[in-house]
Amino acid sequence: MEKRGKVAIIGAKGLVGGALVEVLSESYEVIPLDREELDVTAYGTVKRVFKDLMPQIVINAAGYSDVDACERRTQLAFSVNAEGAKNVAKASSLVKAKVVYISSDYIFDGKKEIPYKEDDQPNPLNVYGESKLLGERYVQEHSDDYLIVRTQWLFGPHGRNFVDTILSLADQGKGRIEVVEDLIGSPTYTIDLAQVIGELLKRDAWGIFHVSNSGQCSWYEFAKEILRQIGKNDVELVPILSADLTRPARRPIFSVLSKEKLEREAGIKMRPWQEALSDYLKRRGFKIS
């Protein structure tokens, strides 16, 4: 099959970047770039690398995503998530490449009771969300051809995630696992996310899109479904409140993302998160009950 063009994927060894490399390699000549190959905080380096590679599309999946650590290392968070996004957008424009920026539900404050639409007013509660929002604004400011994809609650095969953590705790014989029950979102399989990004690129989509699997749940309900699907009945899940954890970063209580625009403008309907979870667990070698 003839490849559609060159796609540079920044953050190629991460949870999202790894899925993008796996999925997009079927259709594009993929150039994986990780921290060793590209420091997004150094504009001169980014510009030089892009001029050497001349990609048609640049996907920026790099990010400092340790939400609690961002509260302590504010400068690093803004340097990578915001200034890095600006550098990538500016350098992409120089070589006339479309830029894709992976953003987050954490740009919202969680005070809504219905899913967030793309044009809802952002109001981040933490440094991570603030840095991602500024990254979005830099991309809009420095690129005429951009795609901003907001997503959330990621799990998949190319990095540690909530599903792996629950599986690991259950495997260690932890008879009792405490899980937060008052934060609501939509679990998202990174392979599904990468496939949708591929579809949006095929359609030459532009602007901001929300992408997550359909349905919603709490972290507690998510954990319950993980254990149910693998038939692990000897683990007691204990629901707790997020306030009980005293973590440095505040989280939005309700951050479900609306997929109306994705369905309306791109004709893409996301499958339920439970179905996507089954696929990931099968990939991990589990028999699903």
C-alpha positions in Angstrom: 0.0 0.0 0.0 1.3 3.4 -0.9 2.0 5.6 2.1 0.1 8.9 2.4 3.1 11.0 3.5 5.5 11.6 6.3 4.2 11.9 9.9 6.6 12.9 12.7 5.3 11.6 16.1 6.8 13.4 19.1 6.6 11.4 22.3 6.7 8.2 20.4 7.6 6.0 23.4 4.7 7.3 25.5 1.2 5.9 26.0 -0.4 7.9 23.2 2.7 8.2 21.0 3.3 4.4 21.0 -0.3 3.8 19.9 0.0 6.4 17.2 3.2 4.8 15.9 1.5 1.4 15.9 -1.7 2.5 14.1 -0.4 5.2 11.7 2.5 3.1 10.4 0.0 1.2 8.2 -0.9 4.4 6.2 2.0 6.8 6.7 5.8 6.9 6.7 6.1 7.4 10.4 9.1 9.1 12.0 9.1 8.3 15.7 10.7 11.0 17.9 11.2 10.8 21.6 13.1 12.9 24.1 16.5 11.4 22.9 15.8 12.6 19.4 13.9 15.8 20.0 13.8 18.2 23.0 10.6 20.2 22.4 11.8 22.9 24.8 14.7 23.9 22.5 13.2 25.7 19.5 16.5 25.7 17.5 16.7 21.9 17.7 13.0 21.5 16.8 13.4 23.8 13.8 16.5 22.0 12.6 15.0 18.5 12.9 11.9 19.5 11.0 13.9 21.1 8.2 15.9 17.9 7.9 12.8 15.6 8.0 10.3 17.8 6.1 7.2 16.0 7.5 3.7 16.8 6.1 2.2 16.1 9.6 3.6 16.6 13.1 1.8 15.0 16.0 2.8 16.4 19.4 2.1 13.7 21.9 5.0 14.7 24.2 4.0 16.0 27.6 4.9 16.3 31.2 1.8 14.4 32.5 2.5 13.6 36.1 -0.4 15.8 37.4 0.7 15.9 41.0 4.4 16.5 40.1 3.3 19.4 37.9 2.2 21.3 41.1 5.8 21.1 42.4 7.6 21.4 39.1 5.5 24.2 37.6 8.3 25.6 35.4 9.0 22.2 33.8 5.2 21.6 33.2 4.9 24.9 31.3 8.3 24.4 29.6 7.2 21.1 28.1 3.4 21.4 27.8 3.1 25.0 26.7 6.5 26.4 25.4 7.2 23.0 23.8 3.8 23.1 22.0 4.6 26.6 20.8 8.0 25.5 19.5 6.5 22.5 17.6 3.7 24.7 16.2 6.1 27.4 15.0 8.5 24.9 13.4 5.7 23.0 11.8 4.4 26.2 10.2 7.9 26.9 8.8 7.9 23.6 6.9 4.2 23.9 6.1 3.2 20.8 8.1 -0.1 20.3 9.8 0.3 20.1 13.6 -1.7 17.9 15.9 -1.6 18.6 19.6 -2.9 16.1 22.2 -4.7 17.9 25.0 -6.7 17.0 28.1 -10.0 17.1 29.9 -8.1 18.8 32.7 -8.5 22.1 31.0 -12.1 22.1 32.5 -13.1 22.7 36.1 -15.6 19.8 36.3 -18.5 21.9 37.5 -20.8 21.0 34.6 -23.2 18.1 34.9 -23.4 17.3 31.2 -20.5 16.4 28.9 -18.1 19.2 27.9 -18.3 20.5 24.3 -15.3 21.9 22.4 -16.4 25.5 22.8 -17.2 25.3 26.5 -15.2 27.8 28.6 -12.0 26.2 30.0 -11.1 26.8 33.7 -8.3 24.5 34.8 -8.0 23.5 38.5 -4.3 22.5 38.4 -1.0 23.4 36.9 -1.1 20.5 34.4 -4.5 21.7 33.0 -3.2 25.3 32.9 -0.1 24.3 31.0 -2.1 22.2 28.5 -4.5 25.0 27.9 -1.7 27.4 27.2 -0.2 24.8 24.9 -3.5 24.8 23.0 -3.5 28.6 22.7 0.0 28.6 21.4 -0.9 26.1 18.8 -3.8 28.2 17.6 -1.7 31.3 17.6 1.3 29.9 15.7 -0.3 27.5 13.2 -2.9 28.0 10.4 -3.3 24.2 10.0 -3.8 22.6 13.4 -5.8 19.8 15.0 -6.2 19.8 18.8 -7.5 16.5 20.2 -8.7 16.6 23.8 -8.9 13.2 25.5 -9.0 11.6 28.9 -8.5 8.6 31.2 -6.1 6.8 28.9 -5.2 3.1 29.0 -3.4 1.0 26.4 -0.4 -1.1 25.6 2.5 1.4 25.4 2.8 2.7 29.0 1.7 2.4 32.6 -2.0 3.2 33.2 -4.9 2.7 35.6 -5.9 -0.7 34.1 -2.3 -2.0 34.6 -2.2 -0.7 38.1 -5.4 -2.5 39.1 -4.3 -5.7 37.4 -0.9 -5.5 39.2 -2.5 -4.9 42.7 -4.9 -7.8 42.1 -2.0 -10.0 41.0 0.0 -9.1 44.1 -2.8 -10.6 46.2 -4.1 -7.2 47.5 -7.4 -8.4 49.0 -8.5 -4.8 49.4 -8.0 -1.9 47.0 -9.3 1.6 47.7 -10.5 3.5 44.6 -12.0 7.0 44.2 -15.7 7.0 43.5 -16.5 10.7 43.1 -14.6 11.6 39.9 -16.5 10.9 36.7 -15.0 10.6 33.2 -14.7 8.3 30.1 -12.0 5.7 29.9 -10.2 5.9 26.5 -8.3 3.1 24.8 -5.2 4.6 23.2 -5.5 2.4 20.1 -9.1 3.7 19.5 -7.8 7.2 20.0 -5.0 6.7 17.5 -7.4 5.2 14.9 -9.7 8.2 15.2 -6.7 10.6 14.8 -5.9 8.7 11.7 -9.5 9.2 10.4 -9.4 12.9 11.2 -6.2 13.3 9.3 -7.6 11.4 6.4 -10.5 13.9 6.3 -8.1 16.8 6.8 -10.0 17.8 9.9 -9.2 21.2 11.5 -9.8 22.8 14.9 -10.6 21.2 18.2 -12.2 17.7 18.7 -13.0 15.7 21.8 -12.1 12.0 21.5 -12.8 9.4 24.2 -14.7 6.1 24.3 -18.4 6.4 24.8 -20.1 6.1 28.2 -19.0 7.3 31.6 -18.0 6.0 35.0 -16.1 6.7 38.2 -12.6 5.3 38.8 -14.3 2.9 41.2 -16.7 1.6 38.6 -13.8 1.4 36.1 -11.8 -0.8 38.5 -14.9 -2.9 39.2 -15.4 -3.6 35.5 -11.7 -4.5 35.0 -11.9 -7.1 37.8 -15.3 -8.4 36.6 -14.1 -8.9 33.0 -11.1 -11.0 34.2 -13.2 -12.9 36.7 -11.2 -11.8 39.7 -13.8 -12.1 42.5 -11.5 -12.3 45.5 -10.5 -8.6 45.6 -12.5 -6.2 47.7 -12.8 -2.8 46.1 -13.4 0.0 48.6 -14.9 3.3 47.4 -13.3 6.4 48.8 -13.6 10.2 48.1 -11.0 12.1 46.2 -10.7 14.5 49.2 -9.5 11.6 51.3 -6.3 11.3 49.2 -4.9 14.8 49.9 -3.1 14.9 46.6 -1.3 18.1 45.5 -3.4 18.7 42.4 -7.1 19.2 42.4 -9.1 17.1 39.8 -12.3 18.0 38.0 -15.2 16.1 39.6 -17.0 15.6 36.2 -14.9 15.8 33.0 -16.8 13.7 30.5 -16.1 15.0 27.0 -19.0 15.3 24.4 -18.4 13.5 21.1 -21.3 15.3 19.3 -18.9 17.3 17.1 -16.9 14.1 16.2 -20.1 12.4 15.1 -21.6 15.4 13.3 -18.5 16.6 11.5 -16.4 13.5 11.0 -19.1 10.8 11.1 -17.2 8.9 13.8 -19.0 7.2 16.6 -16.9 5.9 19.5 -17.5 2.5 20.9 -18.3 1.9 24.6 -15.3 2.0 27.0 -16.3 -1.5 28.3 -15.8 -3.0 24.8 -12.5 -1.2 24.4 -11.4 -2.5 27.8 -12.2 -6.1 26.7 -9.9 -5.7 23.7 -7.1 -4.4 25.8 -7.4 -7.2 28.4 -7.5 -9.8 25.6 -4.3 -8.2 24.2 -2.8 -8.6 27.6 -3.7 -12.3 27.5 -6.7 -12.4 29.7 -9.8 -14.5 29.0 -12.8 -12.3 29.3 -15.8 -13.4 31.3 
